[in-house]
C-alpha cells in the first residue's frame, strides 16, 4: 500500500531535503507540499494523506493550530518536525506518531515512516511504546528555558527569565522584555501551561507577570489592585485572581 505523504514546512530547503530522503522508499508517495498553516489545513482536507510531516513553527498558524482547525478530523498519521525540543510533550498529547528534531537525519525520518507503517498494519489500540515515551517525557520534561519567536524571517530564542510580563493580544501573545516586545502566535492559556506557575502569576484574564519583576502591589478600588514592576510599569490585578496571587505570595494583600 502506498503511503501518501504531505510535507508541511515554511522553508523550501527543508521540504526538498525531506522529499529527497523519502525518494528511496518505494511505498512513499509525496502528494503535496505546503509552506504555511492555512495551506496545510486546506491540503489536509483535500488530499487526506496517510502521513503528514508537520513543522511546528509556520506562518499564519502553528502546527498545533493546524490540527485544531481540523476539529479532530485529522487524516492519517502526523509526525511533527521542529528545531526545538520544548514541544515534544504537547506533540504526543495531540497523538503525534513521532517528533523529529531538525536537522532531520535519514535514520530518524525512516524510523518515523516505519512507525506509521506499523500502525497501518496493526491500527487497533494504542501503541504502548508511545504511552511509555509520553510518560517519560512528562516526568523528565523541564519548563522551557527559552521561547522561540519568529520575527522577519528569523527565529529568536528569548530566555524565559528575561520576560517581565505577558499579555494576550487577540490570537497571539506579546512578551514584554524590558523595552522590547515580541509577539508569538499562541493562546495565553497554552503559554501559561508551559511556563512555571510559581514564576509567572496570572493576575488578569489577559496578563501573566514574572514574580521576580514585581516591586510592589497597591490597592486600587472595588477589590482590584495595581501591580508595579521594577521598571515602573503598572498592571491591573483583577479581584478574580487576587486569591491565587495571595496563595502564591503566601500573604494577604
ABEGO torsion letter per residue (X at the ends): XBBBBBBBBABAAAAAAAAAAAAABAABBBABBBABAAAAAAAAAAAGBABBBBBABBBGBBAAAAAAAAGGBBBEBBBBBBABAAAAAAAAAAGBABBBBOBBBAAAAAAAAAAAAAAAABABEBBAAAAAAAAAAAAABBBBABBBBBBGGBBBBBBAAABABBBBBEABBBBBBEABBBBBBBBAAAAAAABBAAABBBABAABBBBAAABABBBBBBGGBBBBBBAAGBBBBBBAAAAAAAAAAAGBBX
